[in-house]
């Protein structure tokens, strides 16, 4: 069989990959919503300015068997780092979890050999974040670069964050509540009852385009009210971020992946949930609430309802995604650890010396922009040598009034 590796740097060629990309993703172990062509392409559209697209594809007898969704940021845009590195698309502005190199099942050997040869020949640093520590193709390929017999790469691994997850398969809502601590289980039920006694409670579930934009504006306003009350920016802090979420939520709605809920009290929006249902996974991406109702725990009430909806839909997993928030511990006992891996060509000690600052910068960008609390960085070195467009009108109006 003949194997061919290509570098794609053109936006039109990126767009043309959509069908092949998603078919490959479905046939891989890395199948998550954040690696879909829909998410990756729109991320590049809104946040790729000043960067160089570096999509590495591997084909075997013409069939696409691997994609490394990478980019390169010129060194002048990263003054803390003297060397430009290859990085994942999606790693900043709007956090994307479980990033990886996409490889077709059954073709791992050919794909890995081709990608290791490609990266080794170009001697570029790989700076890859939001990788699942439990296993990833990116991790395998970096390990192989570190084990080269000639001119091996130096590897460094850094803890980034933890994603709390709930295994839902086979559970009913009451069955799930039975897995919680007695105090939290009591509070979940009590808070719902108290809201229903004091207010007319309504949950709006976005089902069509006529509802989507208004609900997204409510989400942004509620999110901003919470964060601005703390004197901080939230996750919807720029026009490009707003435009990205407007477009991706529209696309995900059409595909049946969007989960956008608004909790109303006496007709007024009080809390919002923004997430995705992709295959068997329900992902909690972002939320917001009116601070004046914080004592009523409206955010927690809606969060519990979203888990109940996930169970009713037959989801296998509820994923809180990355971020160290203590309230998640009440709902989920299991977790997935996310790490950063840097693979640096041997003989480039300058790259190794700046690893600490690289990790800090990446962590700040990921967590601050997503409104998520960062975690402590820990190092595990491996052996080796040393003019902005305006957002949609409804969203722009929401941001002026007031992120979680």
Order of alpha helices (4+ residues) and beta strands (2+ residues): beta-alpha-alpha-alpha-beta-beta-beta-beta-alpha-beta-alpha-beta-alpha-alpha-beta-alpha-alpha-beta-beta-beta-alpha-beta-alpha-beta-alpha-alpha-beta-alpha
